Amino acid sequence: MILLTISESIDIETALGMIVLGMTLGTIVTLLIIMSQQKLKKHELNKKINNNSHLYVLDQVNKQLIPFLPEFLERYNPKDARFLGNPIT
């Protein structure tokens, strides 16, 4: 790190070079932060999608098995049950 005392003076080219260097380093750090946040969000989204996929499959299985439960059989005829997730043909 370059420290300047009050008595030292620098020319305009050096000052501009330091400003450009600072802006460049700031931009690089900002881009690295943004990229890491996007990677984290992508990971969280993939995790949520996988969880939802498992829940969806479990829900589909449950809907197919409910007509065979004893409580359902006591009140309804399983032949009359139609799974609404499939098209009615």
N, C-alpha and C positions, 0 to 999 in steps of 0.2 A: 504494500500500500504506500502510496506517495503522499507525504504530508508536507505542506508548504507553510512556512512561517510568514508572518505579516511582512517582513522585510524583503522576502523573495518575490520576484515578479516572473511571470511566464508570458511567452508570446501567444498571439491569437491562434496560431496553428496548433500549438500544444493544448490550449484550452478547448478548442473545438474537437480535437482528437479525444480528449478525456470525456467530453460530453457524448460524443458518438459511441465511445467504448461503454460508457455507463448505460446509454439507451439500449445498446446491443445486448449487454448482459441482462438488463432488466427484461427485455423482450424474450430472451432465451429462458430465463427463469419463469416468466409468465406462461410461456408455451409448455414448459415441462409440467407446471402445476395443472394447466388445463388438460393436458394429455393424461396425467395420472387420475384426475377426477373423472374423465370420460371412461377410462379403463375400469375404474371402480363402479361407475354407474352401469356399464355394460355387464360387468360381473354380477351385480345385484339384479339386473333385469333378467339375465340368463337363469339365475337361481330362482327368481319368481316364476319364470316361464316353466321351468322344470317342476316346481312345486304344483303349479296350476295344472300341468299335464297329468301328473299323478292323481290329483284330485278329480280331474275330469274322467279319467279311466275308472277310478273307484266309483264315481257317481254312475257311470254307465253300467257297471257291473251290478251295483245295488238296484238300479231300476229294472234290470232284467230278473233279479232274484226275488224281489218283493212279492210277486204273485204266488210264490211257493212258501211263504211264511205262514205258520198256523193261524195267526191273527187275521191275515188276509183271506185265507181259505174259509174261515168261519163266516165271513160276511159276504164274500164275492166269489164268483166263478172265475178261475184263472183264464179260461178260454175267452172271457169277455174283456180281459185286460189287454191294452194295446200300448206298447212303448212309444211315447210321443216323439222320441228322438229319431225314429225311423219313419220314412214316408209311408203313408197309408196307401196300399195298392189294392 
